[in-house]
Amino acid sequence: MGRLTGGDPSLLRRINSAVVLHALRGAGSPTLTDLTRITGLSRPTVEGVVEGLIEAGLVAETVPVEGATRRQGRPARRFRFRVEAGHLLGIEIGAHRVAALVSGLDGRIIGAASREVSETASADDRLERVRLVIADVLRRTGVSRGNLRAVGVGSPGIVEADGTVRLGTALPGWTGLPLGQRLQRSFRCPVLVENDANAAAVAEHWKGSARESDDIVFVLAGLSPGAGSLIGGRLHRGFGGAAGEIGALHLLGRGMTPEKLLSTTDEPLHPLDEQAVADVFALAKQGDSRSQAAVERFIQRLVHDVAALVLALDPELVVIGGWAAGLDGVLDPLRNELSRYCLRPPRVTLSLLGEAAVATGALRLALDHVEEELFAVESTVTARS
């Protein structure tokens, strides 16, 4: 009962609406004749669909430009997809900062905001900082919460389909946090939560270094690196959402923890103490031998972690992001190591999006959700199975 079939008129209307709306979004200001040609539908069908989309607020008739040359007779009506009919929000929650991006229904960013947060902040304090950033960016862009169609969130940790963080050791109080549920209280639209490295992988595929590749690995490199991957153009989360947790490989017997690798004393670094890490790299550049040895140990561990994932997935491209993307000498050792182990070594490059990668990927997550509603003909890159 209730199952749609090929003869179901409501299904046919949905398909026709999706086809026409998709054509409108990609065609500027087409006429009904243009839409008939692009979609292959009959003119009466297109006309009926367009009128319905106008009533729904998704399409508007364009106003002729004053002074434009006109043929004799009444000019043909032209229409456009209303990108302002709804807005999307992409949020990054990190150890040291939270950030948000706002776009229209075309995914073009119209506003951004960020705030610093302490790595020792409690979950409640961190979420309060998130709310402040959201309020800030919505105020700046003049977008009301009621006009948001979807919210995407990128967060550290292993994230379940309902937005609960099953395991999140990078942030205090994050393991077991019902993050999606907590954030949903502030919105009337869907809130979709994703692992931060997965979100960054999607962002690089959308607007960054991986635009021309469908099989990629994105490495969010730091003291405890994580990775996101796309296989055949689709986000690969793994059965339980834990795919790409390469920061745990030292547990398989690879020796010291990452915090000890970069230590120049007998005391391990704190995993979130970026200033201490920066000091080690600065001293290494100045010629300090102990710091140079620590940096070499770190780079070798990163290389081996990435190589393990590359051997399993055979990607076309590896993108390095996170703060380790700024290290001198990361790419050549990684390329050399992969050439030793891999029958066909992947290309290796740096992220083009930098610190904006996670929030951008979260925004793409929201856009995919809306596109699946509006153009529900194919599943999107980030759709959960």
Buried (B, 14 or more C-beta within 10 A) or exposed (E): EEEEEEEEEEEEBBBBBBBBBBBBBEBEBBBBEBBBBBBEBEEEBBBBBBEBBBEEEBBBEEEEEEEEEEEEEEEEBBBBBBBBBBBBBBBBBBBEBBBBBBBBBEBEBBBBBBEEBEBEBEBEBBBEBBEBBBBBBBEEBEBEBEBBBBBBBBBBBBBBEEBBBBBBBBBBBBBEBBBBEBBBEBBEBBBBBBBBBBBBBBBBBBBBBBEEBBBBBBBBBBBBBBBBBBBEEBBBBEEEBBBBBBBBBBEEEEEEBBBBBBBBEEEBBBBBBBEBBEBBBEBBEEEBEEBBEBBBBBBEBBBBBBBBBBEEBEBBBBBBBBBBBBBEEBBEBBBEBBEEEBEEBBBBBBBBBBBBBBBBBBBBBBBBBBBBEBBEEEEBBBBEE
